[in-house]
Amino acid sequence: MSATTVGITFKVTPSGARVPASERQRILSNPGFGKVFSEHMAVATWSRGRGWHDAEVRQYGQIAFDPGTSVLHYAQAVFEGLKAYRQEDGTVAVFRPEANAARFQRSARRLALPELPAAAFVEAIDLVVGLDSDWVPSDPEHSLYLRPFMYASEVNLTVHPSDEVTFVLIASPSGSYFPTGVKPVTVWLSEDFSRAAPGGTGEAKTGGNYAGSLLAQAQAAEQGCDQVVWLDAIEHRWVEEMGGMNLFFVFGSGSKARLVTPELTGTLLPGITRDSLLTLGRDLGYEVVEGRVSVDQWRAGCADGSLTEVFACGTAAVITPVGAAKSAAGWWAIGDGKPGVVTMRLRQALVDIQRGAAPDVHRWMHAVPAR
Ligand SMILES: *Cc1c(COP(=O)(O)O)cnc(C)c1O
């Protein structure tokens, strides 16, 4: 069996030893996040001069690393995150994979990695999810999280763009981000650390951005907060992101509500959930703006009641309400600290599309062919 896409042919070798259905059901009943994986993965190699080759879909399993492998030293790597959802009619569909494919290419370019053709990115998803469709949970709060990634696999300690690169796609059944219902998070506004600076890699989905964030996240936890909020690196004044999610601010309420999300300055990760909510917000009749929000505005807006809701958005949790914020200057609540009306309305609108429970007017859902 093989599947061809623009010159890249994935050789498909289904696993001979499938996990028994009872064991799979046990795992799917409480998958958690990122700890269990489905039975197949896609792998492809790129070599300078030769391009992409040895593309295959095979049984999920270990990858051996020579200790001199470049990525282990210099972190030349990028990744993506997207989800396959069980549709109400029983089929499986992936949310906006072409958008992730395009972002994967942009991230690769920034990290001096080769660009994987978008058709190959989507084909790898179709093949792995097609073979492992039984691993897409039917619980409406669960999904199959897809993790495409690419890394410098050349064995060489000189610092240079790798002459060999490996692409891998793995899939991980994931449970509800909020097993006990949507619960607002508290955030710590980090003034000691920056996630990204102008000219840096903040716009690329690369692990190094996360490595540099861990100490700030630990500091947030020490402050009794769930998540860290990143401010701009120069003035520590403009709000950028929350952990690995984008932020939205809701001014006013009801049909008059105005949504503001920090504009993409080059130091923010352009989230696909963010982009989708810009569209859905307009569909629902709200005024939607990409602009700047300062820490002072955030705090003053909460004090005078003009800023009514704040939420974060990303593939993993879809939408997370933010209930309170804390900085070195003090602590303040957002609204009544409960999930806001606009927040939950947007969340429902997006989840309904992802589940196939609402019309997909923007053609965001990609049906995975059954295998
Ligand atoms: C992935 C990511 C996001 C969210 O992007 P989505 O495409 O919506 O999942 C936001 N910020 C950072 C830093 C990220 O890595």
The ligand as an SDF file (V2000), in Angstrom:
LIG
                    3D

 15 15  0  0  0  0  0  0  0  0999 V2000
    0.4430   26.8890   19.5430 C   0  0  0  0  0  0  0  0  0  0  0  0
    0.4980   28.1810   20.2840 C   0  0  0  0  0  0  0  0  0  0  0  0
   -0.6240   29.0360   20.3920 C   0  0  0  0  0  0  0  0  0  0  0  0
   -2.0040   28.6580   19.9230 C   0  0  0  0  0  0  0  0  0  0  0  0
   -2.0960   28.3140   18.5910 O   0  0  0  0  0  0  0  0  0  0  0  0
   -3.3180   27.4500   18.0550 P   0  0  0  0  0  0  0  0  0  0  0  0
   -3.0310   27.3050   16.6190 O   0  0  0  0  0  0  0  0  0  0  0  0
   -4.5450   28.2270   18.3230 O   0  0  0  0  0  0  0  0  0  0  0  0
   -3.2990   26.1590   18.8180 O   0  0  0  0  0  0  0  0  0  0  0  0
   -0.4510   30.2470   21.0310 C   0  0  0  0  0  0  0  0  0  0  0  0
    0.7220   30.6060   21.5520 N   0  0  0  0  0  0  0  0  0  0  0  0
    1.8030   29.8070   21.4930 C   0  0  0  0  0  0  0  0  0  0  0  0
    3.0740   30.2640   22.1100 C   0  0  0  0  0  0  0  0  0  0  0  0
    1.7380   28.5730   20.8520 C   0  0  0  0  0  0  0  0  0  0  0  0
    2.8100   27.7970   20.7980 O   0  0  0  0  0  0  0  0  0  0  0  0
  1  2  1  0
  2  3  1  0
  2 14  2  0
  3  4  1  0
  3 10  2  0
  4  5  1  0
  5  6  1  0
  6  7  2  0
  6  8  1  0
  6  9  1  0
 10 11  1  0
 11 12  2  0
 12 13  1  0
 12 14  1  0
 14 15  1  0
M  END
$$$$
